[in-house]
Structure formats: C-alpha cells, structure tokens
Amino acid sequence: AAGDDNIADRLITTDWEAVVAFLGTEPLRPDHLPEGWRVGHYHAIRFDDEQILTISYINEADPTATMKFLWDHYFSVEAANLALEQNKDGELMEIGGIRVYRSSNMEKNRFVWIEGTTVCSLTTTCDAKEIEVVVSSFWKQ
C-alpha cells in the first residue's frame, strides 16, 4: 500500500509464540496484570532498524477501560535515546529501581522507560498504584 513502503512486515495475532517467531526475539511484556485484564491481541511490526510490539489488553468487567503496552526496540542506542527524549514528559519517578516517566491526560496514565535500546510504555485508564505493580513486574522476569 502507498505510504507503507517502509514497513517491512506486520503481524496481528493472539498467539505469543507467533510473535516471538516473527520478531526473532522474546520481547519484554508485563508479568503481572491487574485483576480482570487479559491480552486482546498482539500487533508486531518489523522495520529495517526497529521492531515494534503493541499489546492491547481487554477488561471484560469494564469495556471502557483501556491498557496498551508498547515495546519499541531499536537497533542503535542513538535511536533509542532519541525516542526516549521525545517521550520524556511528565514526572520522573522510580519503580522497582527503574527511572520511569509518568504523565497523564484524558484520564489515562502513561508510563515510559528505557531498557537498553528498547523504549517501553504502558498507557492505561487503570489507577497509578495498580500500574506501578505491573511496571515493577518487568524486572522480576
């Protein structure tokens, strides 16, 4: 399709093993989810210099609630740092020993952090305390 020339490949699935095979690596993902949440689907994209995975979560008890995790892996430190710079809004806090930027707008909380050359973010309508548990679960893996 026109305009999508730079997208090497894309996968939308509910199968984690398919995501791992598609990306050729096992991305970080939340180890803990708040009560009532489950994976809706995975959306993975491969570029020449970057891999992106978005995990959309569903809460059956509250259909208006949203939670999305973004794993954005770069093949260079410079690109990852640039991406983090562009996402560094809000307050800097520490969760589980990791520096996390927290911002909120439109009733959504957004948490952004960097892990090597990967920029991770979690955007959700869940309250901050619930999400701190989710975010800290990444470093227990």
C-alpha positions, 0 to 999 in steps of 0.5 A: 500500500502507498505510504507503507513502503517502509514497513517491512512486515506486520503481524496481528495475532493472539498467539505469543509464540507467533510473535516471538517467531516473527520478531526473532526475539522474546520481547519484554511484556508485563508479568503481572496484570491487574485483576480482570485484564487479559491480552486482546491481541498482539500487533508486531511490526518489523522495520529495517532498524526497529521492531515494534510490539503493541499489546492491547489488553481487554477488561471484560468487567469494564469495556471502557477501560483501556491498557496498551503496552508498547515495546519499541526496540531499536537497533542503535542506542542513538535511536533509542535515546532519541525516542526516549527524549521525545517521550520524556514528559511528565514526572520522573519517578522510580519503580522497582529501581527503574527511572520511569516517566509518568504523565497523564491526560484524558484520564489515562496514565502513561508510563515510559522507560528505557531498557537498553535500546528498547523504549517501553510504555504502558498507557492505561485508564487503570489507577497509578498504584495498580500500574506501578505493580505491573511496571515493577513486574518487568524486572522480576522476569 
